[in-house]
């Protein structure tokens, strides 16, 4: 261990041991600065831990603490008035949903602003955002927020906004400036000081330590990699004479807040859903049960932390499937065996026979957004040759058009409650649908082992790859219902039709933006 390291954090001098840890570990564990988030450490690929080092954005999880000795580190907490201005702009534009990735993005944007990047210079802003991943917002609202920094913004009914967010996210969600600033009560941010830390040990149990670094060392954690192997489509198309066929692969939900929980002995574990349900991606997270069991076992509070690699290996995926259909809407679906998937498909396509098959691979679930029925809606649109309105399970209706100029969406889902929030969820759903059709997939071998374990290997569209997305919201006094799931299915169908319906997803063909 070398000499102690001294540097400045948010205007105050700090001294820490030179023990080889990252700047992220020091900020979160020693200084308890919770606005700096861990979404992929130590991959350095999601941007959630971005800070300014002497006014230049840096990813803290791959920055050794010793590299900032004698330098000036600024987190979101140290931005002062600019943080409040960014929170107002993000709130006005719907540029934050769960709020996990936005602190790092705000720091990045502040770095661009200090460099003199003008509003409207989306090319430069998108280039900066290449270091980040945002699963919720679809990027376009973040660009809007950059353009509206420092503007006055009208007061909003944040209770109505939160109600709309909860409907679209299918879990209770808050909307407000504190959410933009990363203070939405994420599980690991609220863990008590002094709690033990538990991480998966790779053999079905948990390695425990006093700190994340100690627990990961005990587990022998190894950073994940991106596979050089191609994508595998594990389900065969049913036999028959079909006009349209489709095969899908394994897709990572790619939520940013990693599975985490904590619990006191005899207590109730903290929810890993916090301010968002990851669009169904971690409804069945194993973290809460583990936190409860380990707290009782050790007689102390325990934090359970899954790494990015852990979530990819163990997290539920949408079931891979293969479909064949005729012009009369009769056909067949083979799909990875998953509770509830057959009913989800039959509700939208009663003319398709459903066969569940055993597939070796990561767990599957119907919880991820529109799993199964969105893919089948796309096939039905393809056999008809047109995109018809899509009605979601709650009654929300959406239509979409995808062309060289971008994506146009119209949505009717009862009383909008808050148009900024509804538009944000619809833009995010469109972005997710474009990725599902064109670019997203992870390598899973014939033995079911996942090989693509890094954020950049998931195929999520970056800001510069995302075309303009225009959303038209139908005014209504009817009771509010979810609309973004219908948008997701409608855009997936429209994007696939626009590309001529290649028989596998992802197609590998980008939707051109015309920008």
N, C-alpha and C positions, 0 to 999 in steps of 0.2 A: 504494500500500500504506500502510495507516494505522499507528498506533502499535501495538507489541506488546500482546497480550492476556494478562492474568494471571487465572487462576481456580484453583479447588481441585478436584482429582480424587482421590477415594478418600482424602481426608485430607491430600494433599500439594499444595503450590502448584506450578503449572506456568505457563510463559510460552511463547506461540507467536506466530508472525507473523500479523498480520491481513491475510490474502491472499484473503479471501472464501470460504474453504472451509467445509464443514459441520462440525458437532461430530463427526459420525461419522467423517469423514476424519481429523480431528485425533486422535481416540481410537484408531483402528485403525492409521493410518499413522505418526503421530508418536510416540504413546505405546505402540503395539503391544499394546493391550488387546483381546484376541481374543474375550472373552465378548460383546462388542458386535458383532452380526452384521449383514451387509448382505444383505437378501433382496429389496429392491425399489428401492433408492436411485436417484433422489431422489424416489420417489413418496410416501413417508411413509404407506404403506398396509398394511404387513405386521406392524409392531410388533417386528421382530427386533432393532432397535437401540435399544429403550427404555432410558432411564436416568432417574434421579431428579435433578432440578434443584431444589435447596432443598426436597427431599422430595416434589416433585410430578413424576409421570411425564411425560416428554417423549420424542418421537421424534427421535433425534439426526440422522437423515439430512436432515431439513428444518429443523433448527435451526442457523442460522449461528453459527459459533464466537464471533463478536463479541457475540452475544446473551447469552452466559454470563459475560462479563467481570465479575469480582468476585463471582461466585456459586459455589455448592457443587454439584459434580456427583458423583453416586454411581453407579457401575456395579455389576454383579453381584459383581465381585471385591472391592468395598468394603463389601459388606453384612455380612461377618463371620459371627457365629453364626446369624443368620436365614437366610443362604444354605445353611448345613448343615442347618438344620431343614426348609427347603423341599425340599432334595434328598432328605431322608429321606421326606417326605410324598409327593413325586412318585414316588419309587421304589416305595413301598408300594402306590400306587394305579395304577401303570402309566400315569402322566400324562405320561411322556416316552418317545418311541421313538428317533428319530434324534438328538434333542437339539439341533437347530439353532434352533428357535423358542423353546425353553423358557427360556433366559436372559432374554430380553425379557419373557416372561410372568411369570417369577418376580419380576422387578423390579416389574412392574405389580401383582402380588398383594401384594408387600411394601408398596407404596404404599397399597393399600387397607387392609391390616392396620394400618398406622400411623395411618390415618384412623379406625380403630375399627370397620371393617366386620366384623360378627360372622360366625362360621361358620354356614352355613345360609342366609345372605342371598344366595341365588343370583341374584336379580334385579339387585342392585348389582354382583356379580362379573361377571355376563354383560355388563352395561353397560360395565364396564371392559375386558372382553375384546373388545369391538367394534372396538378399535383394532388387533387382532391377527389373524393367520391361522395356523391349525395344520392341516396336512393329514393328520397321522398319527392323532391320538388321538380325534377326534370330540367333544372338549370335555368330555364328561360326567366323564371321569376327572380332568380338571383341577379341576372343581368339587369332586369328592371330595377331592382333595389340599388344596384350600383349607380344607375342613372338618376335615382331619386334621393341620393344622400343629401342631407341638409335642407330638403324641402319641407314646408309645413304640411302636416297630414291631419285629415279630419278625425275627430273622435269616433270611436266605434263601440258597438255593444259587444264587449269581449265575451260575455256569457253566451250570446248567440253564436259568435265565432267558435267558441269552444264546443258548443253543441253540434255545429256542423262538422268540426274536426273529429269529434267522437263518432258521428255517424259514418263518416268516410273511412276512418281508421279502424272502426269496429272495436274500439276500446276507449275508455275515458281518456280525453286529451285536453290539455289546457292550451290557450292561446294568449300570448302577451309578451311584453318586452323581456321578462325574465326568462322565458323559454328561448328566445333568440340568443340570450347570453349564456345558455347552457345550464340554467338553474331549474331544470324541470324535475328534479328529484330522481335522477337515475340511480339504479340500485347501488352501484359501487361508490357513487359520490356520497351516499348517505351512511355508509358503513361506519361503525364507531371506531375511534382511534384505539389501537392496541389489539384489534381483532386478529386472530390467526388467519392465514391465507391458505386456501386449498386450490390446487390445480390438478387436472387429470394426469395420472402417472403413466398412461399408455397401456396399462394392463387391466383396466377395469376398476381401479381403485383411485385414491387421491393422495397426492403428495402434499404435505402440510409444512408450512414454515412461518416464521414471524413476519416476513415481508414477501411480496411477490417474487423478488429476485431469489430469495432463499428457497421458496417453494418450487420455482421453476428449475433451479439448480438440482434440487432433490429429485425432480421428475425426469431430469435429463432432457428437457425440452430442446427440440431441434427446429430451426426455422423451416417453414414449408417452402416448396418450390413450385414453379410452373412446369407442367409436363410438356415434353416435345411430341408426345403422341397425339394423334388426331382424335376427334370426338367419336364416341361410340353410341349408336342408336340401338338400344337393347331389345326392342320389340319389333317383330316382323309384321308386315301388313297382312291382314286376313286374306285368305284365298278368295278370288272372285274377279269379275270383269268390272273394273272401276273406271269412272271418268276422272276422279280426283283421288290422290292418295297423299297422306302426310305421316311422317315419322318425326318424333321429338326425342330429345336427349335429356340428360341430367342437367338441371339448371340450379345454380346457387341463389337463394333469396338475397344474399349480399346486404343484409341489414347492417347498419354501422355500429350500433350499440351492441357490443358482444354480450353473450349470455353471462349474467352475473346475479348473485344474490348474497344475502348475509342473514344470519339468524343468531339470536341469543339462545342459550340452553332453555328448553321448554317454551320457546317463543314461536311466533309466526314468521316465516322467511319473507324477505323483501321480494317484491315481484320483479322479474327481469323485463317486464313490459313497460314499466315506468310511464313515460309519456307517449307511448306508441307501441303497437302490437307487431311491428315489423311486417305488416300486411300478411299476417298469418304465419310468418317464418319461424317464430319461436314460441308459439302457443304451448307446445309440449316440451319446453325446456326442462332439462334435468337438473338445472342449478338449484331451484328452491328446495327440492326434496333432499338433495345432497347437503345443502347448508343446514337444514334442520337436523339431519342424522349426525353430521360431523360436530355440530355445536353440542348436541347431547353426549356424543362420544368423548369429546375433549373437555366438557364442562366450561367452555369459553365461547365467546362470540367468534364466529367463523365467517370469513368472506370466501365465497366460491367464485373463481374467475376462469372462464374459458378463453383460450386464445383464438385467434382467427382460424388457425389450423384445426383446433378442436371443433369449432362450430361448423366448419365445412364437412368434416368427417361425420359428425353425429347429428347435425341439424336436418330437419325434415325438408324434403324437396317435393316439387310438384311431380306427380307420377308420369314417367315416360309412357308414351302411347303410340299406336299406329292405327290409322284410319283409312278405310276405303269406302267411297260413296259413289252412287250413280246420280244422274241428273234428276231422277224422281225422288231424291232425298232418302233413298233406301241404301243401307250399307252396313258396315260392321266396324267395331272398335275393339282392338286389343289394348289392354292397359295394365300397367304394373298393379298387382293386387294391393288395394288400399281401402280401408273401411270407408264406405260412403261414396266412393268414386262412381260406381255404376249408377246410383240414383242421381248424382249431380249431372251426369251425361244424359241420362234418359229424360230428365226434366226439359232439356232444350232440344233434344233430338230423339223423339220416340221411335223414329224409323230406323235407328241404328241399333243393331244387336251388339250387346256389350259382353266381352269375354275378359275376365281377369286372369292374368297369368303371373306366375312366380318369376321375379327378376332379382338377380343377385346385385346388391348395391346398397347405397345409403338409404335410410328410412324415408318413406313417402307419406304424404298427408293431403287431405283435401283442404286444409287450412290456408295454404298459400293462395294468393289472390286469384280467384276464378279458376282454380285448378281443374283441368279437364274440360269444363264446359266452354271456356274461352277458345280452346283449340278446336273443339267441335263446331262452335259457331263460325270459325274461320273456314272450315271445310264446307259447311252449308252455304256460306257466301260464295265460295269458289264454284260449287256445282251450279249455282244460279247465275254466276257471272256478274253479280252486282252486290253491293253492300247495302243491306236492309237495316232498319233500326234494330238495335239490340236491346232487349229488355233484361235487366238483371234480376236476381232472385228476390230483391226487395221491391221491385217495380220501377226502379230508375230506368230511363230510356236514353239511349245515345245513338247518334249517327256520326260517322267519320268519313273523311275523304283524305287520301294521301296522294300527293303529287310532287312534281319537281319543285314547287314553291313551298312545300312544307306540309303541315297537317292542319286540317280544319275539323273541329269537333263541335257538335251541338248536343246539349244535355238537358233533360227535363227530369227533375228529381224532387218535385214538390217545392215548398218554400225554400229558397236558397239560404236563408238565414244570414249568411255573410258571403258576398260574392267573391271577395279576395281569397277566402279560405277555400271555397268550392272550386274556383278556378285553379288554385294551387294544386289541389288533389287531382283535378282532371288533367292538368299539364303533366304532373308526375305519373299518372296512370298511362298517359300516351307515351311518355318516355320509356316506361317499363315495357309496354307492349312492343314498341319498335325494337327494343333490345331482345325481347323474347324471340321475335321473328327473325331478326337479321344477324345478331351477334353473340348472344349469350349461350354458354354451355361450359361444362367442366369435364375433364377427362376422368372416366371411371373404367377400370380394366375389367377383363372377363371374370375376375375373382371378386369384383365388387369394391375394390379398393380405390379411393379417390386420390387422384394424383395432382390435380390443379388446386393448390392450396393458397395461392397469393391473390390479393385483391385485383391485381391487373390481369389475372388469368380468367376472370369470370366473364369478361366480354361486355361489361356494363358500358353503355354509351357515355363518352365524355361530353363536356359542354360543347366542344368544337365539332362533335359528330352529331349533335342533336339539332334537327331542323326547327324553324319557327313553328310554334304550335298556337293556333288561334282557337279560343274557346267561346262559344256562344251559349249563354245560360237562359233558359226559358223561365220567365217570371211565372209564379204560381202562388196561390194561397193554400194549396193542398198540403197535407202533412209532409214534412221532410223525410226523404228516404235516401239511401246510398245511391250515388250516381257514378262515382269514379270506377267501380267495378265494371259497369256497363261500358264506360268509355274505354277501359282496358281491352275488353273483348272486341269492341267496334273498331278500334285502331289496329289491333292485331289482324283482324280480317281485312281491313282496307289496305294495310301495308303489304300483306301477302298477295292480295289480288293485284295491287299495283306492280308487283314484281313478277307476275305471271305464274304464281303458285308453284315454285320449285318444291319437289317432294319431301325435302327435309328442312327442319329448323335446327339451328339457325341457318339462314340461306347464305350468309357470308357476303351479301350484297347490301351496301348502305343505301338508305333513303337519302337522296340528294336534297340539299337544302335550298339550292338556288341563290345562296348568299354569296 
